[in-house]
């Protein structure tokens, strides 16, 4: 199964694994799953890292290199992804999260998130 991890799950994978739920760990460690991260997550980390936000203390270049080195597939943001945001209901206000949902829908990938609001999109979003 192809999986796209939301930004917080990527941060937890990189530096705070004990925050991952058992369901998330099982999916992430299942070697049959193809794990992906979005360039939008890297942008979110870069912006919030540069602002000194406490939950974003991972250097985005180190995060990216670590994900790639561990077999994660980088999913670039396309115009199709950006346009798909317009068709989403206004469930979540965070533009980064909305773009992740749109990417998952366009690509047919399951989006893993711990965010209850994102889970309200249903369909491709899987709360773990």
N, C-alpha and C positions, 0 to 999 in steps of 0.2 A: 504494500500500500504506500502511496506517495503521501508524505506528511509535510506540512508547512508549520513551523513553530512560531508562535507569536514572540514578540520582543522579550517579554519577561521570562518566558521559558528558555530562550536562548541565553539570557543572562544567568539564569539559575543553572543551566547546563554547564556554563563556563566557570562559574565561581561560587555557586551556592546550592549545590546538588541536593542538600537535605530539604530544601523548600519544594522540590518536585514531589508530586503525589505519587503513590504507588502505581496508579494507572498510567501516568506520564512516563515513569521510569520503564514500565513494561513495554510501552510503545516505542520509546526511544532506543531501548536495548534490543528490541526484536530485529535481528539482522535481515529479515525479509523486507522490512520497511525502508523506503528511500526517504531520508531526512533532508529537508530543504530549509533555507532561510532566505528572507527577502532583502533586497537592497534597501527597501524602505525601513526595515529594522535597523540597518547600519546607519542610515540617516538619522533616525530617531535617537540612537545611542550617541552619535557624533554631536548632535545638537545639545542634548541634555548633559553629556559629558563635558562639553565646552562651557556650559552654564554652571557646572559644579553641582548638579543635582545629586543628592545622596544615594539614590538607588541606581545611578548610572555611572559608577566609578570604574568601568572597564574601558580601557582604550579601544576605540572601535577598530583600529588596524590590527591590534592583537586579537580581538574577538574574531574578526573575519579570518585571519590566518589560522587560528585554532579550529574554527568550524571547517574550513576547507581541508586542513590537515587531518581532520577526523571524519572525512568522507561526506560532509554535508554538501548539498548542491545549492549553488547560489542562483536565486530566481530574480532576474532583473525586472524592473518596473517598465511596462510598455504603455503606449498610448491607449491600447485596448483596456488595460487594467485601470488606468486613470478615468476613462470614460465610463467604465462599469460602476464607479462610485456613485454616479448620478442616479442609478437605478436602485440603490439600496434604501430601505426605509430608514428614517432618522432615529434609529435605536441608540446608536453610540455617537458621541460628539467628537471623539478623538480622531483626527484625520489620518493618523498613522494606522490605527486599528481598522478604520473603514477601508483603507486601501488594502490591508492584508485580507480582509473579508472578500473584497472585490477580486483580488488576485486568486484566491482559493476558488472562487466561483468560476472565473474565466478558465483557469487551468484544470479544474476538476480535481483539486487536491483537498484533502482533509486538513483544515486549520485547527491546530491544537492550541487551546488557550485555557488559562485558569480564571479568566474574566467572565463573570456571570452575565454582564451586559452583552458581551460578544456572543455568548451562547444563545442569546435571544434571537440571533439571526437564523439559527437552525441550519438545516441542510448540511453544508460543508463544514460548519463550525462544530468542533467536539470539545466540550469542557472536560478538562482533566485536572 
